[in-house]
Amino acid sequence: MTKFLPQVRLATAFAILVSVVWQVTDRLFHNNFRPGEYFAYFTIHTSLIAAVVLTVTAVRELQGKTDTKALTLARLSVSTYAIVVAVVYNALLRGTPVLPGDPDYGYDWPVLPNEILHVWAPIFILLDFALTVTATKLKFKQIFWTLLFPLAWLIFTIIRGLNTNWWAYWFLNPNEKGGVTGVIAFILAIVVFMLVSATISLSLNRLLGKAPKH
C-alpha cells in the first residue's frame, strides 16, 4: 500500500486543484465570481497550500529523497489546517443560510468539490502525516509554527472586514449577535483547537516512528 502513497498524494492534490477550478468555473458561468472574495477564504488558501505540499512530498519520495525539516513542518501545518477546516465547516458552517454580505455564495455551490475540500481531502491529509514515518522528528514546541499562517490570515481578514464589511466567515464578524466578545471567543477556541490538533497529529506521527519495523 505504501508504495502507492506518492501516487495517492498526487491524486489528492489534483482533486483539490480540480475542485477549486470547478468552483471558479461555476462562479464564472453564473456571472458572480469575485476573486477578491473567493480567494480570501481560509479553506481555499490552505487547500492550495496542501496541494503544493502533497505534490512536493510525493515528488521527493518518487526521487528517493526524505522530508526536510521545513517540509515536515509544512506537512504538520497542513494536516492541522485540514482538521480545522473539516471540523469548523461541518460543525459551524454546513447548512447555514447565505450571509447577507455574501448573497451569491451559498447553497448553489457545486456539491462534490465542496465535499472534497471540506471533508475528503482533509481526511487524507491528516492520515497522510499522522500515519507515515518522517525522517525529521519534530519536537512538540514546534507545533506553534502551525499558527504562523492562520494568524497572518486572521490579521488580514479582520483588517479587510473592518474596511469593507465583508467577512469570509460569520463568526469573525463583530456585527453579529456575539459582538467583539464573541469573535474573540471563537478565535481563542480555534487557536486552542488548532494546537490540540497539531499535538494529536504529531503524537500519532511520533508513535508510528517508534513502532518496530517488520
C-alpha positions as CSV (number, residue, x, y, z in Angstrom):
1,M,0.0,0.0,0.0
2,T,2.7,2.5,1.0
3,K,4.5,2.1,-2.4
4,F,1.4,3.7,-4.0
5,L,1.4,6.6,-1.4
6,P,3.1,9.1,-3.7
7,Q,0.5,8.5,-6.4
8,V,-2.3,8.9,-3.9
9,R,-0.8,12.2,-2.7
10,L,-0.6,13.4,-6.3
11,A,-4.2,12.3,-6.9
12,T,-5.4,14.2,-3.8
13,A,-3.5,17.3,-4.9
14,F,-5.1,17.0,-8.3
15,A,-8.6,16.6,-6.8
16,I,-8.0,19.7,-4.7
17,L,-7.0,21.7,-7.8
18,V,-9.9,20.4,-9.8
19,S,-12.3,21.3,-7.1
20,V,-11.0,24.9,-7.0
21,V,-11.2,25.2,-10.8
22,W,-14.6,23.7,-10.7
23,Q,-15.9,26.2,-8.2
24,V,-14.3,29.1,-10.1
25,T,-15.7,27.9,-13.4
26,D,-19.2,27.6,-11.8
27,R,-19.0,31.1,-10.4
28,L,-17.9,32.5,-13.8
29,F,-20.7,30.6,-15.5
30,H,-23.2,32.2,-13.2
31,N,-21.5,35.6,-13.6
32,N,-20.9,36.0,-9.8
33,F,-17.2,35.2,-9.5
34,R,-15.4,37.7,-7.2
35,P,-11.8,36.6,-7.0
36,G,-11.0,39.0,-4.1
37,E,-13.6,37.2,-2.0
38,Y,-13.3,33.6,-3.2
39,F,-9.5,33.6,-2.6
40,A,-10.0,35.2,0.8
41,Y,-11.4,32.0,2.3
42,F,-9.2,30.1,4.7
43,T,-10.3,26.8,3.1
44,I,-9.1,27.9,-0.3
45,H,-5.8,29.2,0.9
46,T,-5.0,26.1,3.0
47,S,-6.3,23.7,0.3
48,L,-4.0,25.2,-2.3
49,I,-1.1,25.1,0.2
50,A,-1.9,21.5,0.9
51,A,-1.9,20.7,-2.8
52,V,1.6,22.1,-3.2
53,V,2.9,20.3,0.0
54,L,1.4,17.0,-1.2
55,T,2.9,17.3,-4.6
56,V,6.4,18.2,-3.3
57,T,6.3,15.3,-0.8
58,A,5.2,12.9,-3.5
59,V,7.8,14.0,-6.0
60,R,10.6,13.8,-3.4
61,E,9.6,10.3,-2.4
62,L,9.5,9.2,-6.0
63,Q,13.0,10.6,-6.3
64,G,14.1,8.6,-3.3
65,K,14.5,11.7,-1.1
66,T,13.3,12.1,2.5
67,D,11.4,15.0,4.0
68,T,13.4,18.0,5.1
69,K,12.7,19.7,8.4
70,A,10.9,22.5,6.6
71,L,8.8,20.1,4.6
72,T,7.9,18.1,7.7
73,L,6.8,21.3,9.5
74,A,4.7,22.2,6.3
75,R,3.1,18.7,6.4
76,L,2.3,19.1,10.1
77,S,0.8,22.5,9.4
78,V,-1.4,21.4,6.5
79,S,-2.6,18.4,8.5
80,T,-3.6,20.8,11.3
81,Y,-5.4,23.2,8.9
82,A,-7.2,20.2,7.4
83,I,-8.6,19.2,10.8
84,V,-9.7,22.8,11.5
85,V,-11.3,23.2,8.1
86,A,-13.2,20.0,8.3
87,V,-14.4,20.5,11.9
88,V,-15.3,24.2,11.6
89,Y,-17.1,23.7,8.4
90,N,-19.1,20.7,9.5
91,A,-19.8,21.9,13.0
92,L,-20.4,25.6,12.3
93,L,-21.0,26.3,8.6
94,R,-22.7,23.3,7.0
95,G,-26.3,24.2,6.2
96,T,-26.1,27.8,7.4
97,P,-28.1,30.3,5.5
98,V,-26.4,32.6,2.9
99,L,-24.7,35.6,4.6
100,P,-26.3,39.0,3.9
101,G,-23.0,40.4,2.8
102,D,-22.3,37.4,0.6
103,P,-25.6,36.9,-1.3
104,D,-24.3,34.9,-4.3
105,Y,-22.4,32.2,-2.3
106,G,-24.4,29.6,-0.6
107,Y,-26.5,26.5,-1.4
108,D,-25.7,26.9,-5.1
109,W,-22.1,25.8,-4.7
110,P,-21.4,22.6,-6.6
111,V,-21.7,19.8,-4.0
112,L,-18.8,17.5,-5.0
113,P,-15.9,20.0,-5.0
114,N,-17.2,21.4,-1.7
115,E,-17.2,18.0,-0.1
116,I,-13.7,17.3,-1.4
117,L,-12.3,20.5,0.0
118,H,-14.1,20.3,3.4
119,V,-14.3,16.5,4.1
120,W,-12.4,14.0,1.9
121,A,-9.1,15.9,1.2
122,P,-8.8,16.9,4.9
123,I,-9.2,13.3,6.0
124,F,-6.5,12.1,3.7
125,I,-4.1,15.0,4.5
126,L,-4.4,14.2,8.2
127,L,-3.9,10.5,7.8
128,D,-1.0,11.0,5.4
129,F,1.0,12.9,8.0
130,A,-0.2,11.1,11.1
131,L,0.3,7.6,9.8
132,T,3.6,7.9,7.9
133,V,7.1,7.9,9.2
134,T,9.0,11.1,8.7
135,A,12.8,11.4,8.6
136,T,12.7,14.5,10.8
137,K,11.3,14.1,14.3
138,L,9.7,17.3,15.3
139,K,9.5,18.5,18.9
140,F,6.2,19.4,20.5
141,K,7.3,23.0,21.0
142,Q,7.4,23.3,17.2
143,I,3.6,23.0,16.9
144,F,3.4,26.7,17.4
145,W,4.8,27.1,13.9
146,T,1.4,25.9,12.7
147,L,-0.1,29.1,13.9
148,L,2.0,31.4,11.7
149,F,-0.1,31.3,8.5
150,P,-3.5,31.3,10.3
151,L,-2.6,34.3,12.4
152,A,-1.4,36.2,9.3
153,W,-4.6,35.3,7.5
154,L,-6.6,36.4,10.5
155,I,-5.0,39.8,10.7
156,F,-5.6,40.3,7.0
157,T,-9.2,39.2,7.3
158,I,-10.0,41.4,10.2
159,I,-8.4,44.5,8.6
160,R,-10.2,43.8,5.4
161,G,-13.5,43.2,7.1
162,L,-13.3,46.4,9.1
163,N,-12.7,48.3,5.9
164,T,-15.1,46.6,3.6
165,N,-17.7,45.0,5.9
166,W,-17.2,41.7,4.0
167,W,-16.4,38.7,6.2
168,A,-15.3,35.3,5.0
169,Y,-17.0,33.6,8.0
170,W,-19.9,34.8,10.1
171,F,-18.1,34.1,13.4
172,L,-15.4,36.7,12.6
173,N,-18.0,39.4,12.1
174,P,-18.2,41.7,15.2
175,N,-21.6,42.9,13.9
176,E,-23.1,39.5,14.6
177,K,-25.1,38.8,17.8
178,G,-22.0,37.9,19.8
179,G,-20.2,41.1,19.0
180,V,-16.5,41.6,19.6
181,T,-16.5,39.3,22.6
182,G,-18.0,36.5,20.5
183,V,-15.4,37.0,17.8
184,I,-12.5,36.9,20.4
185,A,-14.0,33.8,22.0
186,F,-14.2,32.0,18.6
187,I,-10.7,33.0,17.7
188,L,-9.3,31.7,21.0
189,A,-11.2,28.5,20.8
190,I,-10.0,27.9,17.2
191,V,-6.4,28.6,18.2
192,V,-6.6,26.2,21.1
193,F,-8.2,23.6,18.9
194,M,-5.5,24.1,16.3
195,L,-2.8,23.5,18.8
196,V,-4.6,20.4,20.1
197,S,-5.0,19.1,16.5
198,A,-1.3,19.7,15.8
199,T,-0.4,17.9,19.1
200,I,-2.6,14.9,18.1
201,S,-1.1,14.7,14.6
202,L,2.5,14.9,15.9
203,S,1.8,12.4,18.6
204,L,0.5,9.9,16.1
205,N,3.4,10.5,13.9
206,R,6.0,10.0,16.7
207,L,4.2,6.9,17.9
208,L,4.4,5.4,14.5
209,G,8.0,6.3,14.2
210,K,8.8,4.3,17.3
211,A,6.8,1.3,16.1
212,P,9.0,-1.8,15.4
213,K,9.9,-2.4,11.8
214,H,8.8,-5.7,10.3
